[in-house]
Amino acid sequence: MSARATTPRVGGPAGVPPLLGVFALLATVNVVAVGTGALPLEWATKPLLAPVLAAYLWRTTGTRHARVLAGLGFATAGDVTLLVPGAVAFAVGIGFFLGAQLCWTSAFVRAGAVAHLRAHRPLCALWLGVWAAANAVLAPLLGPPMAVAIGVYSLALVVMALTAHALGRRAAWGGAVFVVSDALIGAGAAGADFPGRPVLVMATYTAALALLTTAFARSRPRPPSAPTPALGDEAVGAAGA
């Protein structure tokens, strides 16, 4: 691994890494495109969101977070697929994002999520209760096949959001905002649409991607010989900044 791939890059007038600035610009343009119905501009920006964050993470930490990079790859495939209208594309897109959630959950488990959640069982019960309640409301509106698919995916999503707490507040917020974003998608699939929903979906989705990725970029590597700690918000240093 070269020094070029592992040295953090800081730039911009306010110390924002250039690639994060590019991501912020793409995210803003994409949200505006969704809000104005500018489909060509949406197609031009959405497929670039996760790859730009992947490039930022790789330039910041090299291959140390390979699972996160893989998750961003799945997210890219999902973003492209969900641009295509129709139930088949929607189902395939769910499959890609399921892969993303599993990759990110694996990365959080590697960071000590299991030990952390054992010490925070009420938090687990709360999240799982929210998942069960949301699926109970949506299932009758979705129909059996879609309800099963959404149920499986949303469980993986909630598990990701739970395990994200192991890496600090930034990651925890990223997981929570991701849940909100996909809940808005689920509401739309169930026919519960409302003005501005697509804009909120993309605004929360891009915020969640940025929070999760930067949480990993700011986390400190654990020495290979060190045991897996029960990480908390106060134990992750820069990850919770």
C-alpha positions as CSV (number, residue, x, y, z in Angstrom):
1,M,0.0,0.0,0.0
2,S,1.5,3.3,-1.0
3,A,1.8,6.4,1.1
4,R,-0.3,8.2,-1.5
5,A,-3.2,5.9,-0.8
6,T,-3.1,6.1,3.0
7,T,-2.3,9.8,3.6
8,P,-5.4,11.9,4.5
9,R,-6.0,14.6,2.0
10,V,-7.2,18.0,3.2
11,G,-8.1,20.8,0.9
12,G,-10.4,23.6,0.2
13,P,-10.8,26.9,2.0
14,A,-12.5,25.4,5.1
15,G,-10.3,22.3,5.3
16,V,-12.8,20.1,3.4
17,P,-11.2,17.4,1.3
18,P,-11.7,18.1,-2.4
19,L,-13.5,14.9,-3.1
20,L,-16.0,15.7,-0.3
21,G,-16.6,19.0,-2.0
22,V,-17.2,17.3,-5.3
23,F,-19.7,15.0,-3.5
24,A,-21.5,17.9,-1.9
25,L,-21.8,19.6,-5.3
26,L,-23.1,16.4,-7.0
27,A,-25.6,15.7,-4.1
28,T,-26.9,19.3,-4.3
29,V,-27.3,19.2,-8.1
30,N,-29.0,15.8,-7.9
31,V,-31.5,16.9,-5.3
32,V,-32.3,19.9,-7.4
33,A,-32.7,17.7,-10.5
34,V,-35.1,15.4,-8.6
35,G,-37.1,18.4,-7.4
36,T,-37.4,20.0,-10.8
37,G,-37.9,16.7,-12.8
38,A,-34.6,17.2,-14.7
39,L,-34.2,13.5,-15.6
40,P,-31.0,13.9,-17.7
41,L,-29.3,15.8,-14.9
42,E,-30.4,13.2,-12.4
43,W,-29.0,10.4,-14.5
44,A,-25.7,12.3,-14.9
45,T,-25.2,12.8,-11.1
46,K,-26.8,10.0,-9.2
47,P,-24.4,7.2,-10.5
48,L,-21.4,9.3,-9.4
49,L,-22.4,9.8,-5.7
50,A,-21.1,6.6,-4.1
51,P,-18.0,6.3,-6.4
52,V,-16.8,9.8,-5.4
53,L,-17.2,8.8,-1.7
54,A,-15.4,5.5,-2.4
55,A,-12.5,7.5,-4.0
56,Y,-12.4,9.8,-0.9
57,L,-12.3,6.8,1.5
58,W,-9.6,5.0,-0.6
59,R,-7.4,8.1,-0.8
60,T,-7.9,8.7,3.0
61,T,-7.4,5.1,4.3
62,G,-6.3,2.9,1.4
63,T,-7.8,-0.5,1.5
64,R,-8.2,-0.6,5.3
65,H,-12.0,-0.3,4.8
66,A,-12.5,-2.8,1.9
67,R,-15.9,-3.8,3.2
68,V,-17.1,-0.2,3.1
69,L,-15.7,0.3,-0.4
70,A,-17.6,-2.9,-1.5
71,G,-20.8,-1.5,0.1
72,L,-20.3,1.7,-1.9
73,G,-19.9,-0.4,-5.0
74,F,-23.3,-2.1,-4.3
75,A,-24.8,1.3,-3.6
76,T,-23.6,2.5,-7.0
77,A,-25.3,-0.5,-8.7
78,G,-28.4,0.1,-6.8
79,D,-28.5,3.8,-7.6
80,V,-28.2,3.1,-11.4
81,T,-30.8,0.3,-11.2
82,L,-33.4,2.4,-9.3
83,L,-33.2,5.1,-12.0
84,V,-34.9,2.6,-14.3
85,P,-38.7,2.6,-13.8
86,G,-40.6,-0.6,-13.1
87,A,-41.1,-3.3,-10.5
88,V,-38.3,-5.5,-11.7
89,A,-35.7,-2.8,-11.6
90,F,-37.0,-1.8,-8.1
91,A,-36.6,-5.4,-6.9
92,V,-33.1,-5.7,-8.3
93,G,-32.2,-2.3,-6.8
94,I,-33.3,-3.6,-3.4
95,G,-31.0,-6.6,-3.9
96,F,-28.0,-4.4,-4.6
97,F,-28.7,-2.2,-1.5
98,L,-29.1,-5.4,0.6
99,G,-25.6,-6.2,-0.4
100,A,-24.5,-2.7,0.6
101,Q,-26.1,-3.1,4.0
102,L,-24.5,-6.5,4.6
103,C,-21.0,-5.1,3.7
104,W,-21.4,-2.1,6.0
105,T,-22.8,-4.2,8.8
106,S,-19.7,-6.5,8.4
107,A,-17.5,-3.5,8.7
108,F,-19.2,-2.3,11.9
109,V,-19.0,-5.8,13.4
110,R,-15.3,-5.8,12.7
111,A,-15.2,-2.5,14.6
112,G,-16.7,-4.0,17.7
113,A,-20.4,-3.7,17.2
114,V,-21.4,-7.0,18.8
115,A,-19.8,-6.2,22.1
116,H,-21.2,-2.7,22.0
117,L,-24.8,-3.9,21.3
118,R,-24.6,-6.5,24.1
119,A,-24.2,-3.5,26.5
120,H,-27.1,-1.6,24.9
121,R,-29.9,-4.2,24.6
122,P,-32.7,-1.5,25.1
123,L,-31.4,0.2,22.0
124,C,-31.7,-3.0,20.0
125,A,-35.2,-3.6,21.3
126,L,-36.2,-0.1,20.3
127,W,-34.9,-0.3,16.7
128,L,-36.4,-3.8,16.2
129,G,-39.7,-2.6,17.6
130,V,-39.7,0.3,15.1
131,W,-38.9,-2.2,12.3
132,A,-41.8,-4.5,13.3
133,A,-44.3,-1.6,13.5
134,A,-43.3,-0.1,10.2
135,N,-43.6,-3.4,8.4
136,A,-46.9,-4.2,10.0
137,V,-48.2,-0.9,8.6
138,L,-46.7,-1.3,5.1
139,A,-47.2,-5.0,4.5
140,P,-50.9,-4.9,3.7
141,L,-50.3,-2.0,1.3
142,L,-47.5,-3.7,-0.5
143,G,-48.8,-7.2,-1.2
144,P,-47.1,-10.4,-0.2
145,P,-44.1,-10.6,-2.6
146,M,-43.1,-7.0,-2.1
147,A,-43.8,-7.1,1.6
148,V,-41.4,-10.0,2.1
149,A,-38.7,-8.3,0.0
150,I,-39.1,-5.0,1.9
151,G,-39.3,-6.9,5.2
152,V,-36.0,-8.7,4.6
153,Y,-34.2,-5.6,3.3
154,S,-35.5,-3.3,6.1
155,L,-34.3,-5.8,8.7
156,A,-30.8,-5.7,7.2
157,L,-31.0,-1.9,7.1
158,V,-32.0,-1.7,10.8
159,V,-29.2,-4.1,11.8
160,M,-26.8,-1.9,9.9
161,A,-28.1,1.2,11.7
162,L,-27.8,-0.6,15.1
163,T,-24.2,-1.8,14.5
164,A,-23.3,1.7,13.3
165,H,-23.5,2.9,16.9
166,A,-20.2,1.0,17.5
167,L,-18.3,3.7,15.5
168,G,-19.7,6.7,17.3
169,R,-22.3,9.4,16.9
170,R,-21.5,10.3,13.3
171,A,-22.0,6.7,12.1
172,A,-25.1,6.3,14.3
173,W,-26.6,9.4,12.7
174,G,-25.7,8.0,9.3
175,G,-27.5,4.7,10.0
176,A,-30.5,6.5,11.4
177,V,-30.8,8.9,8.4
178,F,-30.4,6.0,6.0
179,V,-33.4,4.3,7.7
180,V,-35.5,7.5,7.3
181,S,-34.5,7.7,3.6
182,D,-35.5,4.1,2.8
183,A,-38.7,4.4,4.9
184,L,-39.7,7.3,2.6
185,I,-39.0,5.0,-0.4
186,G,-41.1,2.3,1.2
187,A,-43.9,4.7,1.8
188,G,-43.9,5.6,-1.9
189,A,-43.9,1.9,-2.9
190,A,-47.0,1.5,-0.6
191,G,-48.8,4.3,-2.4
192,A,-48.4,6.8,0.5
193,D,-46.9,9.6,-1.7
194,F,-46.8,13.3,-0.8
195,P,-45.3,16.4,-2.4
196,G,-41.5,16.6,-1.9
197,R,-41.0,13.0,-1.0
198,P,-38.5,12.2,-3.8
199,V,-36.5,15.3,-2.8
200,L,-36.4,14.1,0.9
201,V,-35.4,10.6,-0.2
202,M,-32.3,11.9,-2.0
203,A,-31.4,14.6,0.6
204,T,-31.5,12.0,3.4
205,Y,-29.8,9.3,1.3
206,T,-26.8,11.5,0.3
207,A,-26.5,12.8,3.9
208,A,-26.5,9.2,5.2
209,L,-23.8,8.1,2.7
210,A,-21.6,11.0,3.6
211,L,-22.0,10.4,7.4
212,L,-21.2,6.7,7.2
213,T,-18.2,7.1,4.9
214,T,-16.6,10.0,6.8
215,A,-17.2,8.1,10.1
216,F,-15.0,5.3,8.7
217,A,-12.5,7.7,7.2
218,R,-12.0,9.4,10.7
219,S,-11.9,6.2,12.7
220,R,-8.6,5.0,14.1
221,P,-7.2,1.6,13.1
222,R,-7.0,-1.0,15.8
223,P,-3.7,-2.7,16.3
224,P,-3.8,-6.2,15.0
225,S,-2.9,-7.7,18.4
226,A,-5.5,-5.7,20.3
227,P,-8.7,-7.5,21.4
228,T,-12.0,-6.2,20.0
229,P,-13.2,-3.5,22.4
230,A,-16.7,-2.7,23.4
231,L,-16.7,0.6,21.6
232,G,-18.9,3.5,22.7
233,D,-19.3,7.0,21.6
234,E,-16.6,8.1,23.9
235,A,-14.1,5.4,22.8
236,V,-13.8,6.0,19.1
237,G,-11.9,9.3,19.2
238,A,-12.2,11.1,15.9
239,A,-15.0,8.8,14.7
240,G,-17.5,10.7,16.8
241,A,-16.2,14.1,15.9
